[in-house]
Amino acid sequence: MSRSLQARLSLALTATILLVAVGAGCFGFISAYRDSIRMQDDMLRQVGALIARMGGTLPEAGAVGRYPGGDHESRIAVQWLASPGETTAQAEHGQRPLPLPADLHDGLQTVFMHHENFRVYVQALESGRRIALSQETDVRDHIAYRNAWRALIPVLILVPVLLLALQRIIGKLFAPLQSLRRDIDQRRDDQLEPIATTALPTEILPFVEAINRLLARVQGAMRSQRRFVADAAHELRTPLAALSLQAERLQQSEMSDTARERLRRLGSGIERSKALVAQMLALARAQGGEAAGSADASQRRHFVLREAVRPVLEDLLPLAQQKDIDLGVDGSLEVEVCSNPLELGLLLNNLIDNAVRYTPPGGRVSIAVAGAAATQGGQVRLEISDTGPGIAAEQRERVFEPFYRIDPAAAPGSGLGLAIVQSLAARLDIALWLEHAEASTGRGLRVILEIPAAEKSADHPIS
């Protein structure tokens, strides 16, 4: 059975409506059939009573009543009922009256003649003679069935209409739940603000309030975790700086080659630890403002994208030259964006640094503006492409998790770079996704950023 409450409710109500409709249809069909039979019996009685009130003025050979367009089987035959031993007169055109038994009682009865049943009504007259009105039962049944089916037409029409209306009503009743589901699905992992409860039904309000309380507890736990990471990173900076200083002083001392090699390894470890602490601090700063939503609009300004990209390229150019990697810009970066220059620079630094580190020697890393929307509320599309191994589609979500690395041996790092990128992108309202740089071969990685463009009508100065 489906676990969907909406589907189960719809199925239950549909089954109930169908059962009621079948019951009502059967009852209406039978009632209409019986009413039609009774009406035809009443018609025989009324015709007999009318003839009796008219004094029995009936031809000796009887009469046959037809309506325009009717066939001979739908006729009502009226004839004198013969007494025992008496013969009836010949009807017009040589047609004889029905051979009704002389011992029929007054009133309605069914008589079998000529291999079929007839409904017969016998009416006594004041003169003492009796007349008989007869009609074939097959014709009566046909009329009754036709009237009964006509009685079912409203049910056959209204039941589908009712089912369609039911589906629309159920859909509207569950619309707040669907809206709530979409709202939760569209939230980022860091969006822990309470869910709005103003338009929710009373029945699910306690459930949503419980979710809000859970979100508050999770938000508190994440805030404590971030505070711990930031505090730990700050506390580690001082001893690491002291260790780095002592290692530099030891390098100036006389020592054996073995000790100097060990000191070199110690220095490399200290530098990696310092880089990890720096990234932990950057992640803590990037995540520190997420509880309040995106970056404060007062921290954003209009500037040319080149101003954020150029310092990053200058810092990473020595690393790229060391690996013989072609690092450069394709096209012009003279487009205006609205963002926080420092945070956008940190975001680009992590992305381009990753591209340089994971691109093999002799490769290429390029930065290009694929398009810019000059209209109000548009986006500037920035693409960072490399010729490295790329990232498989099934791993593109996980690479944004802190400390997750696809291949730790491929390049040095802590696994925090893309986590910082995602946090900064969320704060700056930048859409970000990954794809292969070469779709045909599945090689390379292209990071696509959609940065809010500067509004042309804005009064903010462009740097």
N, C-alpha and C positions, 0 to 999 in steps of 0.2 A: 504494500500500500504506500502511496505517495506520502512523504513527510511534510509536504507543503500544506499549511493550514488553509490557504486560499483554495488550492485544488480540492482538498477534502471537503471544505464547506460548499464549494461549487458543485462537486459530485453529489453530495448528500441532498442539497436543495434541488438539483436537477432530477435526481431519482425520485424524490418526494413529489415534485410537480408532475413527473411523468406517471407515477402511480395514481395520483389523484386524478390526472387527466384521463387515464384509462378507465378508472372507476366511474368518473363522471360521464365519460363518453358511453360506456356500456349502459349505465343507468338511463342516460338521455336517449340512447338508441332504442332500448326496450320500451321506455315510456312513450316515445314518439310513435313506435310501431303499434303499441296497444291503443294509444289515443286515436290513431288513424283507423284502426279496426272498429273501435267504438263509434267513431264519427260515421263510418259507413253503415254500421248497424242502425245508428240513429237516423240516418238518411232513409233507410228502408222503412223504419217506423213512421217517419214524418210523411213519406209518400203514401203509405197505407192509411194513415190518419186523414190525410188530405182527401183521398178518394172516398173514405167513409163519410167525411163531412159533406162531400159533394153528392151524397146519396147513391154512391156506387155507379155513377155514370161511366160505364166501361163497355166497349164493344164486346159482343158475345165471344168473338175470337181472341180477345185480349189485345195487348199493345206492347210494343217494345220501345223503350226510351234510349235514345243515343244523344251524345253531345257532339257538336261540330268538330270534326277532325279525329274523333274516336274510332277505334276499330270495332268489329262486331262482338269481340269478346268482352268489351267494357260496357256492354248494354245492361240495362235493368229490364227484365221481362216481367210484365204484369198480366196475370191470367186468372180466369175463374177456376177455383178449385172444385173439380167434379165430385159429386157424391158417389158412393159405391154403386157400380153398375151403370153410371152415366158416362157418356162420351163427350169430349170437348169439341168445339167447333174448329174448323180449319182456319188458320191464320192467313193473312194476306200473302200473296205470292206463293201460296202452297206450303208455307212454313207452318209446321204443327207446333202447338205449345209443348212445353216440357211435360213428360209423363210423370207428374208428381203423384205420389200415393194419396189416396183419398182420406187416409186416417191420420194425416198430419195434425198436430195440435196447434192451437193458436200461439202466435209469438214467433220468436227466432229459433231456428234449428239448422243443422247442416245435413244435406241430403246428398247421397252418392248416386250419380246418374251419368250415363254415357262415359264411363271410365274416368270421371272427375267429380269433384265435390262442388256443390252449390250451396250458397248461403240463402236460405229461404225464410221469408217473414209471411206469416199467415194472419190476415185481418178479417174479422167477422163483421158483417154489415147488419144494419137494422132489419133488412129483409130476410135475414137468416142465412143467406148465401155467404160464401167466403171467397176472398181473393188471395192470391199468392204472389209475392214479389220475390224474384230470385236473381242472383248474380253469381258468376263463377268466382270461387275462392282464390284461384290463381291470380286473377286480375286484382282482386282486393289485396292479396298479399304483395303483389308488385307495387301497387299504389302505397301500401303501408311501408314497404321497405324504402321506396323512393323518398317518402316524407321523413323516415327515420334517418336516412343518410344526409338529407338536407339539414336536419337538426344537429348533425355532427360537424357541419361546415364551420360554425363559429369556434368550436373547440379545436379543430384542426388548424385553423388560422391563428387563434390566440395563443396556443401553446408555444409554437416557435417564437412568436413575438415576446411572450413572457420569458422564455429562456434567454433570448438576446438581451432583454431588459435586465434580467437577473445578472448576466455576466457583466454588463456595464455598471450595475449598482455595486456588485462585489469588487470590481476593479476600482471604482471610486472610493469605496470604503477602505481598500487596502493601499490606496495611493500614498497616504502618509508613510506607511511602512516602506514602500518602494523608494520614496524620496529619502527616507532615513537611511536605507541601505546604500543608495547612491552617494549620499553625503559622507558616510563612513568609508565607502570604498575609495572615494576620491581624496581622502585625507592622506597626507604624508605620515611617515612613522613618527615624526616629531610634532605633529599637530595633536595636542592633547587637551585643547580647550573643551569645555563642556558642550554637550549637544543641546541645541535649542529645543525646548519643550513646549513652546507656545501653541503650536498647531497640531500637537499629537493627541490621539484619543486617550480618554481616561484609563482604558484597560491596559495600555502599554506604557503609560506614564511611569508607574513604579519601576518597570524594567529599565527604562531609559535613565531614570534617576540613579538606579543601581550602577549602570554603566558609567554615569558621570562621576559617581563616587570612586569607582575603580580607576577611571582616568585621572582623578585627582591624586590617588595614591601612587599610581605609576609615575605621574609627573613629579611628585615629591621624591620618589626613589631615583628618578633620572636626574633631578636637580642635585640630589646628594651625591650621586655617582660623578656627575660632572665637576662638582665642587671638590670631590676627593681627587679626581684626576688633575684638576688645575693646581690644587694645593701640593699634591705629590710632585708634579712637574716643577713647581716653583722651589720646593724643598730640595729637589735633586740638582737644580742648576748650580747652587753654590758648591757642594762637594765635587761635582763634575768639573767645574771651573778650576777648583783647587787642584784636582788630580791632573788636569790638563797643564796647569802651570808647573807642577812638580815634574811632569814628564818632560816638558820643554827644558827645564833646568838640568834634568838628568842627562839629556842629550849632549850637554856641553861638558859633561864629566868624562874622565878616562874610564873606559870599560872594554871588555872583550867583545869580539864580534858576536858571540852567542848572546851575551847580555844585551848588546845593541839591537839584535834582531828581535829579542823578546820585548825590548822597550818599544820597538816599532809596532809590534803587534798590540802592545798595551795602548799605544797612542791611537791606533786605528779603532780599537774597541771603545776608547773614550770618545772619539769623534762620532762614532755611530750612536753612542748613548746620548751625546749632546744633540745630534740630529733628531733622535727619537723624542727627547724631552721637548725640543723646539716644536715638533709636529704635535705632540700632545697638548702643548700650550695653545698652538694654533687651532686645534680641534676644539679645545675648551672655549676659546674665544668665539669661534664660529658657531658653536652650539649655545653659547651663553645667552643670545638674544632671541632664540627660537621660541621660547615660551610666550613671548609677546607678539609673535607673528613674524612678518618679514621685517627687513631692516627699516629703521625709522626714516621716513621721507626726508627729514631735515638733514640726514647724513648723506643724502644723494645730491648729485649735481649734474649738470650737463657738461660733457667734455668730449673731446675727440678720442675715439677708441685707440688711436695710435699712442696716446699718452699712457695708457695702461699696458700696452703690449711691449713698447720699446724697452722699459727698464727690465722686464723679464728676459727679453732676448739678450740684453747686454750681460745679465748675470749668468745666463746659461750658455752663452756662446763659447766660453773656454771649455766647458765639458763637451760640447758638440765638436769642437775642433780637436780635442784630445781623442775622440772616437771617429774622427774623419766623417762626421755627419753633416750633411748640407741642411743647415737650419736657416730658414728665411721666410719672407712674406711674399705671397703671390698677389699682386694687385695692390690697390690702395687701401689704407685703413683710415682714410679721412672721412669717417662717418661719425655722426654725433649720437651718443648714447646718454641715457639717464641712469646713473648707478653710483655706487660708492667706489671711488678709484682705488683706495687701499685694499678693500676686500675683493674687488674684481681682479686687482693685480695678484693677490695671494691665490685666488682661484686659478688664474691663468698660469701662474708659476708652477703650481702642482701638476696641472695637466701637461704643460710643455716639458717639465722635468721628467715626468713619467714617460712621455713619448721619446725623449732623448735617451733615457736609461734603457728602455726596452727595444730600441731600434738597433739592429746590429751595425758594426762598423761599415762605413761606406754607404749607409742608408740616407734617407731624406726625411726631414720633418718640415712641414709647411703650414703656414697660417694664412687664411684667406677669408675675406668677406664674400659670402655667396650671394647675398642680396640684402637690401635694406628697405624697410617700409617707411616712406616719408610721411605717410598720413598719421594723424593723431592716434596714439595707442598702438603704433606699429612695433615691429621687432627688427633688430639687426641680427642677421644670421652669420655667426662666426664659426668656421670649420678649422679644426686642428687635425691634420692627417699625418700618418707616419707609415713607414715601410717595414714595421716590425711584424711579429707573429700574429697580432690581432687577438681578439677575445671571442671565444665561442658564444653563440647566442644564449645558450643555457646558463652561462656564467656571468652575463652582463648585469644581472641584478645583485649577485653576491659580491662582485668586486667593490661595491660601495659600502660593504660592511667593514667596520674597523678591524684591522689586523688580518684581514683575509688577503692571501696572496695566491695567485694561480701557480706560479713556479718560483719558490723562494730562491732557487739557485740561479735563476735567469739574470737577476740584477739585485744589487743591495737595496734595502728599503725596510720600512716598518709595516707597510700595509695600511697606513693612515691617510695617504695622499688623496685617494678618491673619496674617502669618507669626509674629509675636509671640503673637498670640491662640492659634494652633494649638499652639505650643510650650508655652505656659502651660497650656492645656487638657490636654495630654498629661501634664504633670507633676502636675496636680491631679486626674487621673482624671475629667475632665469630658467627657462626650460632647457633640459639637458638630456641627450640620449647618445647611444653608441651604435656604430654600424661598421661593416667592413669597408676599408678604403678601396679594395678591389673586389667587387661582388662576384666576379667570374671565378677568381682563384681562392677567395676566402682569406686573403692575406691582408695585412695592414689593418690599422684602426683609424676610424674617423670619429672624432668627438664633435658633436654639433651643439652649439649654444645659441639660444635665441634671447638676446639681451634687449630690454626695453629701450626703444629709440627715443631720442629727444623730441619733445613736442615743438613743432614749428612756432606755435602761437605763444609759447611760454615766455615769461619775462626773465627766466634765469639766465645769467651770463654764461656764454660758452668759453671755457678755458682755452 
